[in-house]
């Protein structure tokens, strides 16, 4: 697999190749720092794929250090709670409780409603995601948030790497013969 830092992934067409996603989402460009941590989230996503799960991965960062990692284990452990973000959060929940407002989460797919609830409750300062989830993503639906959640707003950066995220999910569909709502929106 290619490194995210190879030049062909950094060309001007990286996000333009999926114009329906980029136009729907006018956001700041990712920094090299953000892409470095997203690459670690992709490592987690590939672990999810290897264990037969939808390839989604997440890492949590505090003071430029990765403090937790998680990958989707919904299918292999038969639990719809086992999203990558939730598993990464639960591994260090006491640490996060003591460091509210100071941690960032990097995830390969835009967080869903459930994960955004946890992210808001732990007051993450930033969310960086690889591709938008047009059917279940909730990171930018601020107008629908209850007031207490609006006050916990985090900076949201994405989609920073839709091509790689979608390629992994296509790989999952080909291996398992399953469909996913994530691809339905893009095909
Ligand atoms: Zn989720």
Boltz pocket constraint, residues with backbone or C-beta under 6 A from the ligand:
constraints:
  - pocket:
      binder: B
      contacts: [[A, 83], [A, 84], [A, 85], [A, 111], [A, 112], [A, 113], [A, 114], [A, 115], [A, 116]]
      max_distance: 6.0
